Each structure stands twice: as C-alpha cells, then as structure tokens.
Amino acid sequence: MTFNDILLQVGGVGRFQWAQFILIAIPMLLVASHNTIQNFTAAIPGHHCRPPPSANMSGDGSEAEELWAWLPHNEQGKPESCLRFTTPQRGLRWPNDTGPNRTGATEACIDGWTYDHSTFSATIVTEWDLVCSHRALRQLSQSLYMCGVFVGAYVFGNLADRLGRRKILIWAYLQTAVTGTCTAFSPNFSAYCVFRFLTGVAVSGMTLNCLTLNVEWMPIHTRATVGTLIGYTYSLGQFVLAGCAYAVPHWRWLQFLTSAPFFIFFLYSWFYIESARWYSSIGRLDLTLQALRKVSWINGKQDEGEKLSVEVLQVKLHNEMTVGKSKYTTLDLVRVPTLRRLFCCLSLTWFATSFAYYGLVMDLQYFGTNIYLTQVIFGAVDLPAKLIVFLIINYLGRRPAQMASLLLAGTSILVNTLLPKDWGIIRTSLAVLGKGCLAASFNSAFLYTGELYPTVIRQTGLGMGSLMARVGSIISPLVNMTGELYPALPSIIYGAVPIAGSAVTFFLPETLNMPLPDSVEDLKVRRRGKKKQKEEGEQTIPLQTLKKDGV
C-alpha cells in the first residue's frame, strides 16, 4: 500500500483538505502584491527641475511663464526632466517657443524636482528623489528584493526538508508581517532596501511551502487541480493589487495594507497540520499516525483512522521508513546522477520562465497606457492561460504543458521585435499573450518540479528551482542595457531564452498519474521500468511482423 492509498482511506479530499487548502491559499493573494508592488510604490511620475529660490514663483499668474523660462524643452515640446537653464530664457515668446531652439547654458537640478501628483500622491521616487542620476537606485531596491527571494529559496528550501513545512510557513508569515510593516515606515532609502530584502526572503519560503504542504496532503488525481488553484490565487492577487493601489495612492499606506494581514495569517497558521508524508520520510511514524488520525476525525472517517497503528504503518510505509534513514543535501542534486539530470533541466526551465516574466511585468509604465488598467489586463490574461494549461496538464501531461507554454511565450516576444513601433495595440497584445504563457509556465513548473523530486529532497529541489528563477529575475533588468547596442536586442534575448527552456524540458520524464516518489531509489526503479518497457516494445515488433508473414 502506498501513502496515496492511506490518504484515500482517511477521507481522500475531505473537509480537512479543503479547509487547509483555503487557509494556505488566502495569503497567496498578497504574495503577488509584494512581488510587483514597486510598479506602484516606485512609479515615476512626471517631473521637472525646481527653479532656484530666486525665481518669481509667487503664484500671481506669471508662475507658468516663469517656470517655462527656466526649463529647456525637447523636440516634442515637453520640458526636460533632469536639466534647467542657469539663467531664465525670457527672450522668446511664451508659450509658443518651446522647442530645442532655446540653447542657453544648462545645469543639473540642484534645487530638486517638482512632481506630478495627479496619479500618485507619493512614491519612493518622489520621497527620495530617485530620478535622473539617482534613477538606478529605484531598480536597485527591486533587485535587492529579488536577492532576498533568491536567499529565501535556498535557506527555506533546506530548512523545510529538515524542520517541516508547517514551521517554515508560520515563520514566513510572521517575518513578512514584521518586515513588510517596517518597510512601510522606513525612515530612509537604505532602511527601505534592507526591509524589502528581508521581505523577499520570507515571501520565498511562503511560496515554496504553501504548494508542497497542500500537495502532500492530496491524492494523486487532485494534485494538478491544487497546483492550478494556487496559481489562480496568485493571479487574483494581481487584481487585488490594482484595486488597493488605486484606492491607496500613497506608497507607505499601500505597503502597510499589503503587509498587515500577514499578522492574521500568522495567528491562524498554528492550526495547520504538518505533512504526514514528511513525518514518515524522517522516520517519525508516531507523529505520522497522530496526524493521520486527526485528519480522519476531521473528515468524518474516525473508524478508518482507528484501524491505523504504528505497526500497520511500518508495514504499509516501508519505503518511507527506508527513506528516513537517508539524508540528502543540496550538493546531492549535482552529485547523484539521477538527480543531476532533473536539476540541470529544471534549473533552465525555472530561469527561462522568470527571466522573461519579469522582463515583461516589472515596467508597466513602459506600455504608456493607464497603469491600473494594464495591471488588471496582465492579471486577467492569467485566467484563461492557466485554465488551458490545467487542461493540458490533466489530459496530455505535465511535460507538454511546460514545453508549449515556454515555446509560445518566446515566440510571441520574438514576433514583437519584427513589428513596427506604431502598431501599439498589436505589440501590447503580444506582450500580454507572452505574459499569460509565462504565468502558465510558472503554474506548471511548481507542480512538475514537486512531482519530479522525491520526498527526501523535494523542498530542497523546489528551493533550488526558485533560486534559479530569482537569478533570472535579477539578471532580467540588466538585459535592457543591451538596447544601447541594438534596440531590438533585449526582446530577442527575452524571446530566445524561453524557447531554449522549452527545448530542455523535452528531456524530463512525464509524471501524469504517477505516484509521488519518496526516495531516489524510486526514481531509479521508475526509470528502469520505462527502459524495460521500451526494450520489450522493440522486441515485440519483429515477432508481430513474423506472424504476419506466416512464420
């Protein structure tokens, strides 16, 4: 009897599974907010140099003319953002002469900037003047957040395999609540970056363990459904972010609004039940029995739970007990040949998905439309994309879903490079299509990775996958710098990498309707079984041919 049979015995997908799933999924609504919140908290509003104190800005009706006299304009007739005249240029007629024909000496904005607060009442850009020569600091804060997610993937991935999924989730909720709230009240930019980094660490641990704890309590036939539903909560979270950002245009209160609820999540997370599968993998059958009986009681299957005992579990879960005697580390992902192949292929899959995804979603102002509407559209496209990939996952398999989503995403990005820039609607539509495919790829990658790695190293494998994804998200903004060499080069790179990831996915095994492996030995047995089937199939062909020939 496998662990899956025991889960069916104590209720299958019962009240407990759905209750714990909902409680774990709710915080995921706000994970999307933390990942992309800087589209709003670090938005760059329209700005220009503030005139010197000596300027006549009395507000008597000549203020606009005086401002015009101090600001050089570009060829589109718009004021320059980072320069002002050293002396006012009043020799030309206002307001008609706004072109670059005014060629007086200019200087940097030594008296600061004036910002357009019509859309955002305050952002970190307006509060700490992260524009012009300091513009790179804006991206630095997001990169540091992704570095935090990078570190969290490694740290919490390992700790979850050693300490359990439940403990890591509880800690991650508390850390997100505390550091997210501290971010909202940061006294300076340095403190803001530190707290964003720590928030990223916690969010990474939360993302990894919410899926694993749910999947390990679910029977085989529901795993794809669970993975897809968790993906949908992340997509719905993008609508939540758009609504919150629209209602709360001040960055500090928006940051607080998306962080404070984690105190509530921390309090109720103490009621989570730890994975019985993880308990058995570390050899604690007493705790496995306790968890299974608790679940059977909640599911109304007390009689079935009473039939279980430590002795019964020792017989039925012999594989898990054997697994508990073996300890694996991150190095084993490279050292063990069976794991090395999975690790290399999945690393590129995760990297490609995240690299292209954050290349598209982390600069919504680039599209030039209403930023709130763009956020909603980018969230809305996930709904049909994840439904389609769910159907492919369930009926065709995990591998075709992963390959197709990456291939289509890369193709749509590459096609975009061939279109004229004035085809705005078509270009934006292709970008939205690519984003939807990449979101579907994320959904598939979480489920696929969790099913490929055995229980003893599942969280470590997921953590390393997430770590490679963060490498992609950190490198992604730097690719835009290649546009100085050739304008279309960033898009070519963003499109080529997912296509390469799609090709590598071909070398991964299929997991549709397969039980979760508990040990490395399970992977070896499964692989040997497939080779044997292939050899038997090759031997059968000539025998059938001989019979047809009457031999």
KOLKE-191389 format. One line per field, with one value per residue (C-alpha): residue number from 1; residue in one letter; chain; x negated, y negated, z negated. Coordinates in steps of 0.001 Angstrom, whole numbers. Example, Ala and Ser with C-alpha at 12.3 -4.5 7.8 and 13.67 -1.06 7.14 Angstrom:
<pts>
n (1  2)
res (a  s)
chain (A  A)
x (-12300  -13670)
y (4500  1060)
z (-7800  -7140)
</pts>
This chain:
<pts>
n (1  2  3  4  5  6  7  8  9  10  11  12  13  14  15  16  17  18  19  20  21  22  23  24  25  26  27  28  29  30  31  32  33  34  35  36  37  38  39  40  41  42  43  44  45  46  47  48  49  50  51  52  53  54  55  56  57  58  59  60  61  62  63  64  65  66  67  68  69  70  71  72  73  74  75  76  77  78  79  80  81  82  83  84  85  86  87  88  89  90  91  92  93  94  95  96  97  98  99  100  101  102  103  104  105  106  107  108  109  110  111  112  113  114  115  116  117  118  119  120  121  122  123  124  125  126  127  128  129  130  131  132  133  134  135  136  137  138  139  140  141  142  143  144  145  146  147  148  149  150  151  152  153  154  155  156  157  158  159  160  161  162  163  164  165  166  167  168  169  170  171  172  173  174  175  176  177  178  179  180  181  182  183  184  185  186  187  188  189  190  191  192  193  194  195  196  197  198  199  200  201  202  203  204  205  206  207  208  209  210  211  212  213  214  215  216  217  218  219  220  221  222  223  224  225  226  227  228  229  230  231  232  233  234  235  236  237  238  239  240  241  242  243  244  245  246  247  248  249  250  251  252  253  254  255  256  257  258  259  260  261  262  263  264  265  266  267  268  269  270  271  272  273  274  275  276  277  278  279  280  281  282  283  284  285  286  287  288  289  290  291  292  293  294  295  296  297  298  299  300  301  302  303  304  305  306  307  308  309  310  311  312  313  314  315  316  317  318  319  320  321  322  323  324  325  326  327  328  329  330  331  332  333  334  335  336  337  338  339  340  341  342  343  344  345  346  347  348  349  350  351  352  353  354  355  356  357  358  359  360  361  362  363  364  365  366  367  368  369  370  371  372  373  374  375  376  377  378  379  380  381  382  383  384  385  386  387  388  389  390  391  392  393  394  395  396  397  398  399  400  401  402  403  404  405  406  407  408  409  410  411  412  413  414  415  416  417  418  419  420  421  422  423  424  425  426  427  428  429  430  431  432  433  434  435  436  437  438  439  440  441  442  443  444  445  446  447  448  449  450  451  452  453  454  455  456  457  458  459  460  461  462  463  464  465  466  467  468  469  470  471  472  473  474  475  476  477  478  479  480  481  482  483  484  485  486  487  488  489  490  491  492  493  494  495  496  497  498  499  500  501  502  503  504  505  506  507  508  509  510  511  512  513  514  515  516  517  518  519  520  521  522  523  524  525  526  527  528  529  530  531  532  533  534  535  536  537  538  539  540  541  542  543  544  545  546  547  548  549  550  551)
res (m  t  f  n  d  i  l  l  q  v  g  g  v  g  r  f  q  w  a  q  f  i  l  i  a  i  p  m  l  l  v  a  s  h  n  t  i  q  n  f  t  a  a  i  p  g  h  h  c  r  p  p  p  s  a  n  m  s  g  d  g  s  e  a  e  e  l  w  a  w  l  p  h  n  e  q  g  k  p  e  s  c  l  r  f  t  t  p  q  r  g  l  r  w  p  n  d  t  g  p  n  r  t  g  a  t  e  a  c  i  d  g  w  t  y  d  h  s  t  f  s  a  t  i  v  t  e  w  d  l  v  c  s  h  r  a  l  r  q  l  s  q  s  l  y  m  c  g  v  f  v  g  a  y  v  f  g  n  l  a  d  r  l  g  r  r  k  i  l  i  w  a  y  l  q  t  a  v  t  g  t  c  t  a  f  s  p  n  f  s  a  y  c  v  f  r  f  l  t  g  v  a  v  s  g  m  t  l  n  c  l  t  l  n  v  e  w  m  p  i  h  t  r  a  t  v  g  t  l  i  g  y  t  y  s  l  g  q  f  v  l  a  g  c  a  y  a  v  p  h  w  r  w  l  q  f  l  t  s  a  p  f  f  i  f  f  l  y  s  w  f  y  i  e  s  a  r  w  y  s  s  i  g  r  l  d  l  t  l  q  a  l  r  k  v  s  w  i  n  g  k  q  d  e  g  e  k  l  s  v  e  v  l  q  v  k  l  h  n  e  m  t  v  g  k  s  k  y  t  t  l  d  l  v  r  v  p  t  l  r  r  l  f  c  c  l  s  l  t  w  f  a  t  s  f  a  y  y  g  l  v  m  d  l  q  y  f  g  t  n  i  y  l  t  q  v  i  f  g  a  v  d  l  p  a  k  l  i  v  f  l  i  i  n  y  l  g  r  r  p  a  q  m  a  s  l  l  l  a  g  t  s  i  l  v  n  t  l  l  p  k  d  w  g  i  i  r  t  s  l  a  v  l  g  k  g  c  l  a  a  s  f  n  s  a  f  l  y  t  g  e  l  y  p  t  v  i  r  q  t  g  l  g  m  g  s  l  m  a  r  v  g  s  i  i  s  p  l  v  n  m  t  g  e  l  y  p  a  l  p  s  i  i  y  g  a  v  p  i  a  g  s  a  v  t  f  f  l  p  e  t  l  n  m  p  l  p  d  s  v  e  d  l  k  v  r  r  r  g  k  k  k  q  k  e  e  g  e  q  t  i  p  l  q  t  l  k  k  d  g  v)
chain (A  A  A  A  A  A  A  A  A  A  A  A  A  A  A  A  A  A  A  A  A  A  A  A  A  A  A  A  A  A  A  A  A  A  A  A  A  A  A  A  A  A  A  A  A  A  A  A  A  A  A  A  A  A  A  A  A  A  A  A  A  A  A  A  A  A  A  A  A  A  A  A  A  A  A  A  A  A  A  A  A  A  A  A  A  A  A  A  A  A  A  A  A  A  A  A  A  A  A  A  A  A  A  A  A  A  A  A  A  A  A  A  A  A  A  A  A  A  A  A  A  A  A  A  A  A  A  A  A  A  A  A  A  A  A  A  A  A  A  A  A  A  A  A  A  A  A  A  A  A  A  A  A  A  A  A  A  A  A  A  A  A  A  A  A  A  A  A  A  A  A  A  A  A  A  A  A  A  A  A  A  A  A  A  A  A  A  A  A  A  A  A  A  A  A  A  A  A  A  A  A  A  A  A  A  A  A  A  A  A  A  A  A  A  A  A  A  A  A  A  A  A  A  A  A  A  A  A  A  A  A  A  A  A  A  A  A  A  A  A  A  A  A  A  A  A  A  A  A  A  A  A  A  A  A  A  A  A  A  A  A  A  A  A  A  A  A  A  A  A  A  A  A  A  A  A  A  A  A  A  A  A  A  A  A  A  A  A  A  A  A  A  A  A  A  A  A  A  A  A  A  A  A  A  A  A  A  A  A  A  A  A  A  A  A  A  A  A  A  A  A  A  A  A  A  A  A  A  A  A  A  A  A  A  A  A  A  A  A  A  A  A  A  A  A  A  A  A  A  A  A  A  A  A  A  A  A  A  A  A  A  A  A  A  A  A  A  A  A  A  A  A  A  A  A  A  A  A  A  A  A  A  A  A  A  A  A  A  A  A  A  A  A  A  A  A  A  A  A  A  A  A  A  A  A  A  A  A  A  A  A  A  A  A  A  A  A  A  A  A  A  A  A  A  A  A  A  A  A  A  A  A  A  A  A  A  A  A  A  A  A  A  A  A  A  A  A  A  A  A  A  A  A  A  A  A  A  A  A  A  A  A  A  A  A  A  A  A  A  A  A  A  A  A  A  A  A  A  A  A  A  A  A  A  A  A  A  A  A  A  A  A  A  A  A  A  A  A  A  A  A  A  A  A  A  A  A  A  A  A  A  A  A  A  A  A  A  A  A  A  A  A  A  A  A  A  A  A  A  A  A  A  A  A  A  A  A  A  A  A  A  A  A  A  A  A  A  A  A  A  A)
x (0  -1295  -822  1778  3892  3703  4850  7868  8544  8746  11049  9231  10189  12334  13198  9665  8006  10283  10146  6347  6076  8228  6348  2992  4190  5544  2072  1053  3418  960  -2223  -1576  -1283  -4722  -6367  -5176  -4179  -7012  -5106  -3072  -5189  -8176  -6279  -7987  -5527  -6101  -8755  -10981  -13630  -12531  -13504  -16019  -14737  -15367  -12727  -9461  -7065  -4662  -1543  -280  447  -3087  -4219  -3757  -5674  -8483  -8687  -8819  -11729  -13839  -13134  -14617  -12227  -12799  -11752  -8252  -7807  -7955  -10167  -13386  -13267  -16856  -18071  -17282  -18758  -21393  -19607  -15967  -15386  -12829  -13948  -11464  -7706  -5858  -4247  -4828  -8610  -9093  -11377  -15082  -15933  -16408  -20048  -21119  -23587  -22035  -22744  -21504  -18500  -20487  -17349  -15434  -12397  -8726  -6495  -3084  -929  2242  1877  -312  -221  -3632  -6076  -9586  -10753  -9153  -10084  -13777  -14245  -15154  -15290  -17926  -21372  -19726  -17274  -19265  -18540  -14875  -15753  -18278  -15530  -13610  -16794  -17541  -14030  -14691  -18032  -16036  -13774  -16951  -18354  -14988  -14643  -17917  -17546  -13882  -14079  -16668  -15053  -11652  -13136  -14734  -12184  -8940  -6654  -4346  -7057  -8561  -5153  -4415  -7765  -7412  -4046  -5468  -8588  -6547  -4215  -7036  -9445  -6645  -5271  -8759  -9176  -6084  -7609  -11213  -12922  -15295  -16046  -18739  -16333  -13714  -16096  -17037  -13416  -12491  -15316  -14070  -10504  -11726  -13383  -10100  -7902  -10121  -9731  -5980  -5585  -7559  -5860  -2251  -2193  -4140  -2069  1132  -82  -1449  1989  3778  4351  2734  5783  6185  2591  2941  6166  4488  1485  3729  5977  2971  1787  5186  4956  1700  3430  6380  3824  2869  6446  6205  3006  4567  7586  5517  3104  5981  7692  4477  2149  -361  -3176  -3544  103  199  -2833  -1214  2108  462  -1671  516  2869  -58  249  3679  2263  -437  2138  4319  1369  800  3848  2168  1446  -2068  -2559  -2210  -4242  -7127  -6818  -7106  -10065  -12067  -11044  -8584  -5713  -4264  -3715  -2551  120  1157  1566  3480  5901  6529  7271  9538  11518  11964  13014  15564  13541  12714  13210  10651  8232  8565  7565  4133  1306  -2466  -2844  -441  -2271  -5619  -4338  -2454  -5041  -8185  -9590  -9096  -10850  -13782  -13876  -14046  -17436  -18900  -19802  -20335  -21791  -21811  -25086  -23339  -21312  -24556  -26399  -23724  -23361  -19608  -19031  -21608  -19639  -16479  -18332  -20002  -16850  -14567  -17079  -16960  -13171  -12787  -15407  -13820  -10324  -11283  -13791  -11202  -8310  -9931  -11265  -7617  -5814  -8189  -7821  -4105  -4692  -6589  -3290  -2118  1481  3248  1042  4003  5718  2501  2157  5722  5159  1932  3816  6845  4809  3668  7194  7676  3944  3922  7199  5754  2533  4605  6463  3194  1627  4557  5138  1843  -690  -2998  -5813  -3710  -2210  -5630  -7085  -4130  -3845  -7545  -7641  -4581  -5857  -9233  -7667  -5283  -8160  -10295  -7427  -7054  -10560  -9504  -6533  -6719  -6609  -3450  -1494  -885  2242  820  -2513  -781  1494  -1509  -3176  -12  75  -3549  -2890  76  -2008  -4803  -2305  -1023  -4639  -5136  -1995  -3199  -6765  -5679  -3581  -6007  -9051  -7222  -6263  -9713  -11793  -11452  -10096  -13528  -14778  -11572  -11719  -15433  -14759  -11882  -14075  -16857  -14326  -13004  -16592  -17332  -14125  -15387  -18685  -16599  -14608  -17782  -19532  -16409  -16555  -20233  -19368  -17676  -21143  -21935  -19398  -22113  -23983  -20945  -17377  -15767  -18435  -16664  -13482  -15493  -17158  -13864  -12334  -15244  -15720  -12161  -12486  -15729  -13924  -11173  -13701  -15364  -12001  -11823  -14443  -12348  -10165  -6359  -4588  -917  981  -2279  -2643  -4969  -8457  -9643  -13279  -15997  -15632  -12004  -13289  -15789  -13134  -10759  -13488  -14485  -10831  -10490  -13661  -12367  -9029  -10846  -13053  -10052  -8247  -11213  -11362  -7636  -7716  -9737  -7691  -4469  -5990  -6962  -3405  -2029  -4448  -3144  -6324)
y (0  -3445  -6669  -7673  -4645  -5697  -9220  -7730  -5552  -8571  -10591  -11435  -15015  -15768  -18666  -18874  -19074  -21848  -23803  -23739  -24490  -27632  -28848  -28390  -29879  -33146  -34593  -33887  -36676  -39141  -37427  -38867  -42290  -42062  -40742  -43574  -46299  -48536  -49131  -51473  -52298  -53095  -54592  -57540  -60436  -63330  -65651  -68599  -70691  -73021  -76630  -78321  -80186  -83469  -82661  -84605  -81798  -83989  -82477  -85812  -84354  -84630  -81364  -79243  -81750  -81924  -78117  -77974  -80401  -78113  -74783  -73579  -71551  -68542  -68102  -67045  -70338  -68703  -70075  -68196  -66134  -66485  -69889  -73569  -76790  -78504  -81791  -82293  -82416  -85214  -86472  -84285  -84478  -82343  -79815  -79157  -78873  -75611  -73739  -72993  -76337  -77801  -76915  -78637  -77051  -74303  -72647  -69718  -70035  -71293  -72541  -69274  -68387  -69158  -66095  -65488  -64092  -63634  -59815  -59000  -61156  -59825  -57124  -56232  -58064  -61358  -60962  -60233  -61840  -58607  -60250  -61385  -60469  -58503  -56624  -53367  -53237  -52615  -49394  -48533  -48230  -45734  -43790  -43574  -42247  -39550  -38827  -38215  -35799  -34151  -33668  -32550  -29860  -28281  -28753  -27837  -25079  -23274  -24070  -22775  -19343  -19342  -21131  -20566  -22585  -23925  -25562  -27344  -28677  -30007  -31794  -33136  -34729  -36438  -37654  -39037  -40846  -42439  -43341  -44444  -46794  -48115  -48772  -50987  -53145  -53187  -56453  -56417  -54581  -52359  -51041  -50542  -48320  -46246  -45558  -44785  -42240  -40547  -40545  -38802  -36090  -35408  -35513  -32907  -30482  -31041  -30407  -27159  -25600  -26555  -24335  -21464  -21231  -21168  -18706  -16250  -16005  -15421  -12139  -11734  -12639  -16079  -17348  -19209  -20834  -22020  -23430  -25268  -26714  -28053  -29614  -31249  -32810  -34450  -35742  -37089  -38793  -40984  -42308  -42889  -44880  -47027  -47781  -48563  -50766  -52701  -53190  -53974  -56091  -56794  -54237  -53924  -53064  -50737  -48874  -48646  -47490  -44542  -43573  -43898  -40965  -38573  -39046  -37387  -34633  -34035  -33555  -31024  -29141  -27433  -25306  -23817  -20081  -19093  -16810  -13162  -12223  -14354  -12818  -9332  -10349  -11289  -8073  -9600  -7134  -8153  -11698  -10296  -8271  -11263  -13477  -10835  -10167  -13891  -14220  -11136  -12675  -15989  -14108  -12016  -8811  -8059  -4316  -4209  -6236  -3850  -959  -2541  -1938  -2349  1365  1099  -1962  -207  2449  168  -2616  -534  -2775  -5938  -4333  -3396  -6943  -8316  -6680  -8544  -12209  -14354  -17831  -20416  -19017  -15705  -17436  -17609  -14620  -11937  -11160  -10504  -13888  -15765  -15378  -16679  -19551  -20799  -20668  -22165  -24928  -26202  -25856  -27996  -30511  -30950  -31420  -34025  -35807  -36525  -37043  -39868  -41337  -41951  -42769  -44998  -48144  -48681  -52386  -51349  -50464  -54074  -53231  -53581  -51706  -50363  -49101  -47453  -45696  -44379  -43202  -41458  -39722  -38880  -37090  -34589  -33235  -31652  -30845  -28825  -27116  -25979  -24747  -22954  -21029  -20185  -19087  -16795  -15234  -15441  -15615  -17957  -17924  -19053  -21852  -23098  -22905  -24586  -27488  -28402  -27940  -30130  -32806  -33013  -33072  -35922  -38016  -37387  -38230  -41524  -42526  -42344  -44699  -48499  -50543  -52364  -49066  -49699  -47592  -44514  -44828  -45150  -42205  -40008  -41104  -40182  -36800  -36180  -37160  -34781  -31902  -32631  -32726  -29330  -28128  -29134  -27213  -24120  -24400  -24393  -21252  -19485  -20123  -18919  -15693  -15002  -15299  -12608  -13487  -13411  -16311  -17777  -21102  -21455  -20842  -23310  -25782  -25457  -25856  -29010  -30133  -29819  -31727  -34563  -34572  -35149  -37950  -39668  -39456  -40375  -44177  -44247  -42913  -46226  -47798  -45826  -48038  -50688  -48376  -47341  -48436  -45046  -43002  -42870  -41471  -38930  -37706  -37675  -35545  -33170  -32081  -30656  -28753  -27204  -26307  -24640  -22512  -21328  -20307  -17557  -15586  -15451  -12399  -12598  -12430  -12301  -9856  -8732  -8412  -10870  -9366  -9139  -8207  -8437  -4685  -5230  -7389  -4721  -1983  -4136  -4874  -1195  -287  -2665  -1319  2231  1317  -315  2743  5101  2924  3051  6843  7220  5535  8183  11016  9433  8988  12655  13729  11579  13250  16648  17773)
z (0  906  -1003  1564  555  -3093  -2189  -398  -3446  -5796  -3554  -315  490  -2534  -4810  -6141  -2714  -1504  -4774  -4950  -1233  -1578  -4659  -2912  397  -1067  -1859  1743  2802  1298  2487  5960  4334  2746  5914  8177  5715  6921  10143  7918  4853  7093  10025  11721  12120  14473  13080  13899  12208  9468  10291  7964  4894  6696  9353  9245  8305  6354  7895  9263  12704  14066  12405  15553  17671  15128  14970  18775  18782  16600  18343  21645  23825  26052  29678  28597  26763  23311  20518  19827  16642  15496  16717  16220  17571  15459  16202  17272  21058  21398  24814  26756  26887  24344  24646  28367  28483  26561  28938  28582  30217  26767  26272  23116  20696  18582  15260  13180  10862  7889  6101  6507  8592  8866  9359  10877  8051  10124  10203  7199  4096  3059  4146  3027  6147  5105  1440  2001  5460  7264  10672  13170  11807  8951  11165  10929  7179  7957  9748  7050  4444  6615  7356  3629  3052  5665  3999  822  2672  4005  496  -887  1774  671  -3087  -3499  -886  -3003  -6344  -5193  -4497  -7948  -10159  -8264  -6021  -8743  -10890  -7909  -6835  -10313  -10459  -6907  -7743  -10815  -9027  -6117  -8512  -10520  -7709  -5366  -8016  -8768  -5033  -5127  -7869  -6627  -7623  -4642  -1414  -2949  -5582  -2881  -870  -3937  -4856  -1238  -1137  -4322  -2986  158  -1952  -3762  -655  992  -1913  -1896  1834  1777  -1223  -550  2542  1001  -2186  -153  2478  -112  -1713  1603  3514  6926  9008  7383  7428  10738  9530  6340  8202  10652  7945  6038  9283  9668  6208  7313  10463  8468  6252  9207  9267  5518  6022  8763  6559  3470  5436  6975  3603  1704  3914  1104  1159  -2624  -3252  -248  -1595  -5031  -3587  -1828  -4852  -7969  -7058  -7497  -11257  -10955  -8744  -11354  -14105  -12309  -10757  -14118  -13269  -10162  -10325  -9303  -6307  -7379  -4329  -5616  -9092  -7592  -5430  -8559  -10314  -12838  -12446  -15817  -14511  -11165  -12962  -15077  -12004  -10035  -12895  -13319  -9614  -9623  -12511  -10671  -7520  -9427  -8964  -12601  -12190  -9387  -11461  -14413  -12165  -11745  -14187  -14228  -13436  -10488  -9171  -9468  -7088  -4698  -4580  -4376  -1619  -3672  -6639  -4414  -3085  -6618  -7099  -4125  -4342  -1269  -868  1889  3230  3899  6622  8594  7099  7660  11399  11178  9542  11632  14853  13198  11564  14753  16880  14222  13426  17003  17075  13936  15066  18510  17087  14506  16757  19460  17000  15053  18267  19191  15936  13972  16074  16676  17334  20476  22191  21948  21021  17681  15210  13204  16363  17544  14170  14478  18078  17098  14294  16443  19103  16461  16023  19477  19758  16545  17426  20759  19171  16500  19199  20946  17643  16844  20244  22153  19339  17445  19994  22995  20882  19782  23290  25012  22563  22845  26617  27213  24811  26510  29969  29113  27747  30835  33195  31332  32408  36078  35729  36208  33013  34106  34003  30316  29816  31552  29733  26364  27194  27986  24743  22827  24595  23677  20076  19872  21226  18740  15863  17050  17198  13553  12617  14428  13088  9438  9872  12218  10018  6897  8663  10137  6961  4238  787  -892  1209  2650  820  1498  5199  5245  3397  5957  8766  7160  6598  10328  11043  8843  10730  13843  12224  11014  14395  16381  15805  16821  20264  21080  21102  24278  26056  26308  28691  30721  29803  30541  28717  25304  26888  28878  25684  23748  26523  27156  23540  23063  26350  25058  21820  23820  25682  22456  20955  23600  21636  18444  17650  17596  14197  15225  12966  11336  7531  5826  5458  1856  2434  5055  5423  6516  9379  10391  10328  12386  14926  15189  15654  18597  20199  19803  21384  24283  24812  24674  27204  29558  29239  29889  33294  35168  33584  34814  38241  38359  37536  40324  42703  41629  39925)
</pts>
